Amino acid sequence: MSVEEGEKVAVVGPNGAGKSTLLHLIAGFRMPFSGRVTIEGRQLDESSADDLRKHVGLLFQDPDDQIFMPTVEEDVAFGPRNLGLDDIEGRVARGMSGSGVEALAKRKTHKLSYGMKKRVAIAGILAMDPAVLLLDEPTSGLDPRSRAELIGLLKGMDRTMLIATHDLDAAAEIVDKAIVLNVGKLMEGTMRGLLLAPELMRDAGLELPPISKLFSVLESMGYPVDDLPISLDQAVEQLTRVMDRTGKHAHAHVHTHIHEGHVTNHEHSKAAAREHQSRHEK
């Protein structure tokens, strides 16, 4: 398998498939018994590992395995200082800005929420400015808000990424390419190609994202779609096409109400069919 510069790739598969092991091999934490790993054209081995590790940043699944300094800014500074890099202060500032944790600089790391710890761990990686980010289950253990914020953060980053995950919803938002592992490689292709291969999904212990399931049901009810959507943006686009084809139309309204000094935005949407009355009677 290969990952090109700038690509964002999801590595998916069941527990024990080798996803974390693959990331550890690329990061130089383990050396392969057979085969080889090359980073930017250089083969990874015992003699090159120390230098090549500077080009790779690994986010552990559990941030408590990665964060250990007393304060956030000290922890973010540890990596670049340990590597002997220059401009430590500037790197720390850029790392914290890149992961949105500038306001936490003086906070005690052990008092942070789980989601904030993941962001701080990412900031520590960004401070070293690696060419490749390796992310092991980045959305696991997060509450819905923290998960959405992290997805948005990774989606907006212009970096090469390899993401080991069970979260196909998140992967569909962040990446285009997928690699399916189950000890060996079962597939290398697009996320859509993966979701349109039910036997492969079953063999890999994966399930369709809820949005894709919904549109599969809609298609069975007589609402054909051009392409099975795998993300919310694609779902909105497909639903709009379906409504246009079938003569339906949708309206969305946003109303602002003021209650006792609080401003609340309410979004209301309604969809109507031209033949609604006849359908209702039937």
C-alpha angles and dihedrals in degrees: 000000000000136000119205125216110280095016122132110209132182119214108203136175143112126301110288093024092122101256097133091039090055091053091047090051092051091047091052094242088124132024120227119251088213137003121032144257120220125189118193089343097309122112116237114233139134093285097048100034098093093052097041093050087069088068095052132064121195124201109202119221091241113047090203086071089058107036118069111136119104098246135029096246091048091051094048089049095050097080100049091040092050090050092050093241123163130245095032093174093051092046091051091050093049093045093051092044091049092056097035099245101117091120091057097058096116097034122116108252095220091059095056125106119253092255093050090049089057090052091049090050089052090048089055090053094046090051088066090051097221121189092227132039118207111195121190111203093325095181098045116119095012126131115238095264095047090045093052091047092050092048089052091048094051092041090056096048117103096212140111108263138185110190122191107201150146089204103098091171090061093041091053090056096047110032141040100197128063134192117197117208132188102161086303129037112277098178144357116193145087126329089243091052089054094050091049091056104078096175091052090047090052093047090051093049092244133139132207115262112257092251092055091047090052093054092046087058092046090052091052088053093056102271103117119198127206094226131006105253118229100182137042093252091053091046092055090049093049094045090052090053092048092052092047092051095048096045096253125132134196133212126197122195130184116202126188117210128184116215119178093330095316121116114214126186117211122191116206124184131181133182123202132188123212090229095042094123095051091045090050092051091050 
